Amino acid sequence: VELKMYLGIGVKKIVWMLGLGLVLVGCSAHPVLRMSPVSDDKTWVYGTAYVTSSSDSVEVRAGFVDYTADEMMFDVEVVNYTSDEIVVTPERFYYRVLNSPSDKTVERSVAAIDPEERLMEIGHAEKAEEAFQKTADVIGTTVAVASVLNTVHDIVKDDDDDHGDNVVVVVNPAPEGEYVHKLERLSYSRDMWANETIRKTSLKPFNAMDGHVFFPIDKEARYFELVFPVEDAIVSVIFEQSKHKQ
């Protein structure tokens, strides 16, 4: 007996409307966003433009890497020029939206994404997926057993005169591909946030560290001043966001 699930009329209609919406969205061209440093003093590394800012104690070099669905990703290097150990804390980083590079009027300030908070969110999501899958397995098994018992009862009742045949009942297990895919994506995200981002680190004298720093995306702003407080020093760089239509 193959267990199947059928969509109700209302659900079918919703799925059809969502599919139509996706088609219409796909037909409209969205502009491509690009980000570049506002400086004549750039250093290019494999297509990425880096700009450097420094104080008496630290130097920061930053380059824009890519956009994700919700974030802007920058590659950042921090150099300790002091004779003391300093602590780099990425959750203190932020950007300010400016009217222009010359007009430092701040429209709003947005904090960088804290890697530790994001890792905690991913951990909770992994636990929730595992718990959901276990619950789904239990419910699926219960429904399958009930269906099998009803089927066997109906077969025995209908075929009371034919007791010589063996009854074989086959229940197809629920597909686990979607569950596995979600866990793989969460695992990839966890590894990236754990190993590729700048996390809170003690930086020894005349040493450097680098990694990715993520900021919440802002598709409407044009000028971003990325601000990097490190101990008592504060350095910043300015990037310009542009939109390119096909």
DRENBADREN-307091 format. One record per residue: residue number from 0; x negated, y, z of N, C-alpha, C in turn. Coordinates in pm, whole numbers, plus 50000, padded with zeros to 5 digits. Example, Ala and Ser with C-alpha at 12.3 -4.5 7.8 and 13.67 -1.06 7.14 Angstrom:
2
> 0;48681;49431;50780;48770;49550;50780;48680;49670;50780
> 1;48715;49775;50708;48633;49894;50714;48710;50003;50787
//
This chain:
246
> 0;49914;49882;50000;50000;50000;50000;49911;50122;50000
> 1;49929;50209;49905;49846;50330;49896;49922;50446;49957
> 2;49864;50505;50059;49927;50617;50127;49903;50745;50047
> 3;50007;50819;50014;49995;50942;49938;50068;51054;50011
> 4;50024;51176;49987;50090;51293;50043;50137;51381;49928
> 5;50264;51422;49932;50320;51504;49827;50346;51645;49880
> 6;50317;51746;49795;50342;51884;49832;50490;51915;49819
> 7;50541;51989;49916;50679;52033;49906;50692;52142;49801
> 8;50818;52173;49762;50841;52273;49658;50784;52408;49699
> 9;50806;52448;49826;50754;52577;49871;50603;52583;49867
> 10;50536;52476;49910;50390;52474;49908;50338;52476;49766
> 11;50405;52403;49675;50363;52403;49535;50369;52543;49478
> 12;50475;52615;49512;50491;52750;49460;50381;52841;49510
> 13;50346;52827;49639;50239;52908;49696;50107;52878;49628
> 14;50076;52749;49608;49952;52710;49542;49947;52766;49401
> 15;50061;52761;49329;50065;52814;49192;50040;52964;49192
> 16;50100;53036;49287;50081;53180;49293;49938;53216;49327
> 17;49875;53140;49419;49734;53163;49453;49646;53139;49333
> 18;49675;53032;49259;49596;53002;49139;49608;53112;49036
> 19;49729;53164;49017;49749;53272;48922;49674;53397;48968
> 20;49675;53422;49100;49603;53538;49152;49454;53528;49127
> 21;49398;53406;49143;49256;53387;49119;49222;53410;48973
> 22;49310;53366;48884;49286;53387;48741;49287;53536;48709
> 23;49384;53610;48765;49392;53753;48738;49272;53827;48794
> 24;49228;53786;48915;49109;53848;48974;48987;53820;48888
> 25;48976;53696;48839;48861;53659;48757;48857;53735;48627
> 26;48972;53780;48577;48976;53851;48449;48930;53996;48463
> 27;48937;54053;48584;48895;54192;48602;48747;54196;48636
> 28;48673;54281;48565;48529;54289;48583;48495;54375;48703
> 29;48416;54321;48795;48372;54395;48911;48231;54448;48885
> 30;48202;54570;48930;48067;54622;48909;47963;54543;48988
> 31;47844;54536;48933;47733;54468;48999;47658;54570;49084
> 32;47633;54537;49210;47565;54627;49302;47414;54604;49298
> 33;47340;54712;49306;47194;54705;49312;47145;54800;49420
> 34;47031;54769;49479;46975;54850;49587;46828;54873;49559
> 35;46783;54998;49573;46641;55029;49549;46596;55135;49649
> 36;46469;55132;49689;46419;55231;49784;46408;55369;49721
> 37;46439;55471;49800;46426;55609;49754;46286;55657;49791
> 38;46192;55627;49706;46053;55666;49731;45973;55645;49604
> 39;45879;55735;49582;45788;55718;49468;45675;55621;49502
> 40;45657;55598;49630;45549;55511;49676;45605;55371;49703
> 41;45623;55293;49596;45678;55158;49608;45569;55056;49579
> 42;45588;54938;49636;45503;54823;49605;45593;54712;49553
> 43;45561;54660;49436;45644;54556;49375;45584;54418;49400
> 44;45671;54328;49444;45631;54188;49466;45736;54098;49402
> 45;45703;54036;49289;45794;53945;49218;45933;54005;49200
> 46;45937;54127;49149;46064;54191;49118;46131;54264;49232
> 47;46076;54255;49353;46132;54325;49468;46048;54447;49501
> 48;46115;54563;49513;46045;54687;49545;46042;54707;49696
> 49;45923;54722;49752;45906;54744;49895;45862;54887;49921
> 50;45908;54940;50034;45867;55073;50076;45820;55063;50221
> 51;45721;55145;50257;45659;55135;50389;45678;55265;50467
> 52;45700;55249;50597;45709;55362;50688;45632;55326;50814
> 53;45564;55422;50874;45480;55391;50990;45479;55505;51091
> 54;45444;55468;51212;45420;55564;51319;45280;55538;51372
> 55;45247;55595;51487;45114;55571;51544;45099;55428;51593
> 56;45210;55361;51622;45200;55229;51686;45246;55113;51598
> 57;45341;55137;51508;45393;55027;51426;45407;55071;51280
> 58;45409;54971;51195;45436;54993;51053;45543;54895;51010
> 59;45638;54942;50928;45745;54857;50878;45748;54866;50727
> 60;45753;54750;50663;45766;54744;50518;45895;54670;50487
> 61;45981;54728;50403;46113;54669;50377;46142;54666;50228
> 62;46208;54558;50186;46251;54543;50048;46387;54476;50044
> 63;46471;54521;49952;46603;54460;49939;46592;54328;49864
> 64;46660;54224;49917;46654;54091;49857;46780;54059;49778
> 65;46897;54063;49846;47019;54020;49777;47141;54054;49861
> 66;47258;54042;49797;47385;54052;49867;47442;53912;49887
> 67;47508;53891;50000;47593;53775;50017;47737;53826;50013
> 68;47831;53742;50048;47971;53784;50044;47997;53900;50140
> 69;47932;53901;50254;47962;54000;50358;47840;54077;50407
> 70;47723;54046;50354;47603;54104;50412;47506;54153;50306
> 71;47416;54242;50349;47304;54287;50268;47177;54232;50332
> 72;47094;54167;50252;46976;54099;50305;46850;54175;50265
> 73;46768;54209;50364;46642;54276;50341;46528;54190;50393
> 74;46415;54200;50326;46292;54136;50373;46212;54243;50446
> 75;46176;54217;50572;46114;54319;50657;45987;54263;50720
> 76;45883;54344;50717;45758;54309;50784;45727;54415;50890
> 77;45689;54371;51009;45655;54462;51119;45510;54436;51159
> 78;45432;54544;51167;45290;54534;51205;45269;54610;51335
> 79;45201;54547;51430;45169;54609;51559;45029;54669;51553
> 80;45021;54803;51557;44893;54871;51551;44840;54912;51688
> 81;44911;54869;51793;44868;54906;51928;44776;54799;51985
> 82;44718;54831;52099;44633;54734;52169;44713;54655;52272
> 83;44845;54674;52272;44933;54603;52365;45029;54513;52289
> 84;45080;54414;52359;45182;54328;52302;45315;54403;52300
> 85;45386;54395;52190;45516;54461;52179;45622;54355;52150
> 86;45748;54390;52172;45859;54298;52147;45944;54354;52032
> 87;45961;54272;51930;46045;54309;51816;46183;54249;51839
> 88;46285;54334;51844;46423;54289;51870;46512;54334;51755
> 89;46544;54243;51663;46619;54282;51543;46759;54334;51571
> 90;46818;54297;51685;46953;54346;51714;46954;54497;51741
> 91;46835;54557;51757;46826;54702;51774;46821;54774;51639
> 92;46796;54701;51532;46791;54764;51399;46932;54808;51358
> 93;46939;54911;51275;47069;54956;51226;47047;55040;51100
> 94;47157;55070;51032;47147;55165;50920;47244;55279;50941
> 95;47207;55393;50883;47293;55511;50884;47330;55544;50740
> 96;47458;55567;50717;47504;55608;50585;47488;55759;50575
> 97;47412;55804;50474;47383;55946;50456;47457;56003;50336
> 98;47476;56133;50338;47533;56200;50222;47435;56199;50105
> 99;47308;56218;50137;47202;56217;50036;47069;56205;50108
> 100;46961;56174;50037;46830;56164;50103;46784;56295;50167
> 101;46825;56407;50109;46785;56536;50164;46881;56583;50274
> 102;47007;56546;50261;47108;56582;50361;47121;56468;50460
> 103;47063;56484;50579;47059;56375;50676;47186;56369;50762
> 104;47294;56431;50714;47421;56418;50785;47463;56272;50785
> 105;47488;56219;50904;47521;56077;50919;47671;56058;50915
> 106;47718;55979;50818;47861;55949;50810;47900;55842;50911
> 107;47817;55742;50926;47842;55635;51023;47714;55553;51042
> 108;47708;55483;51153;47595;55395;51184;47647;55254;51203
> 109;47571;55156;51151;47612;55015;51157;47493;54931;51203
> 110;47516;54850;51305;47409;54768;51361;47379;54648;51273
> 111;47253;54605;51276;47214;54481;51208;47282;54363;51275
> 112;47291;54253;51203;47353;54133;51257;47253;54061;51348
> 113;47296;54033;51469;47212;53966;51568;47200;53818;51531
> 114;47080;53769;51501;47065;53627;51465;47114;53531;51573
> 115;47094;53568;51700;47134;53477;51808;47286;53465;51814
> 116;47357;53576;51792;47502;53569;51790;47552;53489;51671
> 117;47487;53508;51555;47530;53433;51437;47504;53283;51456
> 118;47391;53246;51515;47363;53105;51541;47465;53045;51638
> 119;47508;53124;51735;47611;53075;51828;47743;53054;51755
> 120;47778;53147;51665;47900;53132;51586;47895;53007;51500
> 121;47780;52981;51438;47766;52862;51355;47778;52736;51439
> 122;47719;52737;51559;47730;52622;51648;47874;52594;51686
> 123;47950;52699;51717;48092;52681;51750;48168;52627;51629
> 124;48135;52677;51509;48203;52631;51388;48175;52484;51362
> 125;48051;52441;51385;48017;52299;51366;48095;52212;51464
> 126;48103;52254;51590;48178;52176;51690;48327;52172;51655
> 127;48379;52283;51606;48520;52288;51569;48549;52195;51452
> 128;48459;52192;51352;48477;52102;51238;48474;51956;51281
> 129;48380;51923;51369;48370;51784;51418;48496;51746;51496
> 130;48544;51837;51581;48665;51808;51659;48786;51794;51567
> 131;48795;51881;51466;48907;51874;51372;48906;51744;51295
> 132;48787;51702;51253;48777;51577;51176;48815;51457;51262
> 133;48771;51456;51388;48807;51346;51477;48958;51340;51497
> 134;49019;51457;51517;49165;51462;51534;49236;51415;51408
> 135;49185;51460;51292;49246;51420;51165;49233;51270;51144
> 136;49119;51213;51184;49099;51068;51170;49199;50991;51256
> 137;49218;51040;51381;49311;50972;51471;49453;50980;51417
> 138;49493;51099;51373;49628;51117;51319;49646;51034;51193
> 139;49543;51035;51107;49551;50957;50983;49563;50809;51011
> 140;49487;50760;51109;49493;50618;51143;49631;50582;51199
> 141;49686;50670;51283;49818;50645;51340;49925;50638;51232
> 142;49920;50736;51139;50017;50736;51029;49999;50613;50942
> 143;49874;50575;50916;49848;50460;50830;49899;50331;50895
> 144;49874;50316;51026;49921;50195;51094;50072;50189;51093
> 145;50138;50304;51119;50284;50305;51118;50338;50270;50981
> 146;50274;50322;50878;50319;50294;50742;50299;50147;50708
> 147;50186;50092;50749;50158;49950;50722;50260;49861;50791
> 148;50291;49890;50919;50387;49809;50993;50525;49815;50928
> 149;50564;49934;50886;50694;49946;50820;50696;49869;50688
> 150;50585;49876;50615;50578;49806;50487;50583;49656;50506
> 151;50507;49608;50603;50508;49463;50631;50647;49418;50673
> 152;50712;49499;50755;50847;49465;50799;50943;49456;50681
> 153;50931;49554;50588;51020;49554;50471;50992;49434;50381
> 154;50864;49400;50364;50829;49287;50278;50882;49156;50335
> 155;50862;49140;50466;50910;49016;50530;51062;49007;50523
> 156;51127;49120;50541;51273;49123;50539;51327;49094;50399
> 157;51264;49154;50297;51313;49138;50161;51278;49002;50101
> 158;51166;48947;50143;51117;48822;50084;51124;48708;50185
> 159;51237;48700;50252;51250;48600;50359;51243;48459;50305
> 160;51277;48440;50177;51279;48305;50119;51143;48264;50064
> 161;51047;48359;50062;50916;48328;50000;50807;48347;50104
> 162;50793;48249;50196;50695;48259;50304;50560;48202;50265
> 163;50550;48149;50146;50424;48085;50109;50321;48183;50060
> 164;50361;48306;50022;50266;48403;49969;50201;48481;50082
> 165;50072;48514;50063;50001;48598;50157;50029;48745;50124
> 166;50046;48826;50225;50070;48969;50207;49940;49043;50237
> 167;49888;49116;50137;49765;49194;50154;49801;49341;50148
> 168;49771;49414;50254;49803;49557;50262;49672;49635;50261
> 169;49657;49727;50166;49535;49807;50152;49569;49952;50180
> 170;49495;50014;50272;49514;50155;50305;49392;50233;50262
> 171;49409;50328;50172;49297;50409;50126;49255;50506;50235
> 172;49127;50511;50274;49082;50605;50376;49087;50748;50323
> 173;49101;50843;50415;49103;50985;50376;48966;51026;50325
> 174;48963;51105;50219;48833;51149;50165;48760;51238;50264
> 175;48628;51218;50277;48548;51295;50371;48457;51395;50302
> 176;48469;51406;50169;48380;51494;50094;48388;51639;50139
> 177;48510;51688;50162;48526;51828;50202;48466;51853;50339
> 178;48487;51759;50430;48431;51770;50565;48279;51770;50561
> 179;48221;51679;50484;48075;51671;50472;48020;51799;50410
> 180;48090;51851;50309;48044;51974;50241;48042;52091;50338
> 181;48144;52102;50422;48148;52210;50520;48033;52200;50619
> 182;48007;52079;50666;47896;52061;50760;47761;52090;50695
> 183;47747;52053;50567;47622;52082;50496;47601;52232;50482
> 184;47709;52305;50450;47696;52450;50438;47662;52514;50573
> 185;47724;52466;50679;47694;52519;50812;47550;52487;50852
> 186;47504;52366;50819;47367;52327;50850;47266;52414;50775
> 187;47295;52440;50647;47207;52526;50567;47203;52666;50625
> 188;47320;52718;50663;47326;52852;50721;47252;52858;50854
> 189;47267;52754;50935;47198;52751;51064;47046;52750;51045
> 190;46997;52668;50951;46853;52662;50926;46800;52796;50878
> 191;46877;52863;50792;46833;52992;50740;46825;53096;50851
> 192;46929;53104;50934;46929;53202;51042;46824;53169;51149
> 193;46797;53042;51168;46700;53001;51270;46555;53020;51225
> 194;46529;53000;51096;46390;52992;51050;46346;53103;50955
> 195;46441;53173;50891;46403;53271;50790;46429;53416;50831
> 196;46501;53436;50939;46529;53572;50983;46428;53616;51088
> 197;46420;53748;51107;46342;53800;51219;46425;53780;51346
> 198;46365;53712;51443;46431;53691;51572;46343;53754;51680
> 199;46399;53773;51796;46327;53842;51903;46193;53774;51928
> 200;46086;53851;51913;45951;53793;51916;45852;53889;51982
> 201;45764;53835;52063;45653;53913;52118;45541;53915;52015
> 202;45501;54034;51977;45401;54051;51871;45272;54102;51932
> 203;45166;54022;51917;45037;54055;51976;44972;54173;51902
> 204;44874;54237;51966;44808;54353;51905;44751;54320;51767
> 205;44770;54410;51674;44718;54402;51537;44764;54275;51464
> 206;44880;54225;51504;44943;54113;51433;45067;54163;51359
> 207;45114;54079;51266;45232;54114;51187;45329;53997;51186
> 208;45455;54028;51163;45557;53926;51146;45653;53973;51037
> 209;45716;53879;50969;45811;53918;50865;45924;53815;50859
> 210;46034;53857;50799;46151;53771;50783;46267;53853;50731
> 211;46382;53788;50719;46500;53856;50667;46576;53926;50779
> 212;46634;54039;50744;46724;54112;50834;46854;54136;50758
> 213;46966;54103;50821;47097;54115;50756;47175;54230;50817
> 214;47239;54307;50729;47328;54415;50771;47466;54391;50710
> 215;47572;54431;50779;47706;54421;50718;47712;54500;50587
> 216;47778;54443;50490;47783;54505;50357;47872;54628;50360
> 217;47835;54727;50279;47916;54846;50259;47909;54879;50110
> 218;48013;54844;50036;48009;54858;49892;48031;55001;49844
> 219;48083;55087;49933;48117;55222;49891;48006;55323;49920
> 220;47922;55296;50017;47817;55391;50052;47710;55395;49943
> 221;47644;55508;49932;47539;55521;49830;47399;55522;49893
> 222;47383;55599;50003;47249;55611;50062;47248;55549;50202
> 223;47153;55462;50223;47136;55394;50351;46999;55429;50409
> 224;46998;55477;50531;46872;55493;50603;46858;55377;50700
> 225;46769;55285;50670;46745;55171;50758;46653;55215;50870
> 226;46698;55197;50993;46625;55245;51110;46576;55125;51190
> 227;46445;55126;51223;46382;55014;51292;46318;55062;51422
> 228;46394;55059;51533;46332;55089;51663;46250;54968;51711
> 229;46124;54991;51741;46036;54886;51793;45966;54944;51916
> 230;46003;54891;52033;45958;54950;52159;45997;55098;52160
> 231;45899;55188;52179;45931;55332;52184;45924;55397;52047
> 232;45877;55327;51947;45862;55384;51814;45989;55362;51732
> 233;46017;55459;51645;46131;55449;51553;46084;55490;51415
> 234;46094;55398;51321;46059;55428;51182;46180;55396;51095
> 235;46187;55461;50978;46303;55440;50892;46263;55451;50745
> 236;46345;55389;50660;46329;55396;50515;46467;55417;50454
> 237;46471;55477;50336;46599;55508;50272;46612;55428;50143
> 238;46730;55368;50125;46763;55293;50004;46886;55355;49938
> 239;46891;55343;49807;47006;55390;49732;47078;55271;49669
> 240;47209;55266;49688;47292;55162;49629;47360;55216;49503
> 241;47355;55140;49397;47417;55184;49272;47508;55074;49218
> 242;47607;55114;49140;47701;55021;49079;47680;55020;48927
> 243;47676;54901;48872;47654;54885;48728;47770;54808;48669
> 244;47841;54870;48574;47952;54805;48506;47906;54753;48369
> 245;47968;54642;48328;47931;54582;48201;47982;54665;48084
//
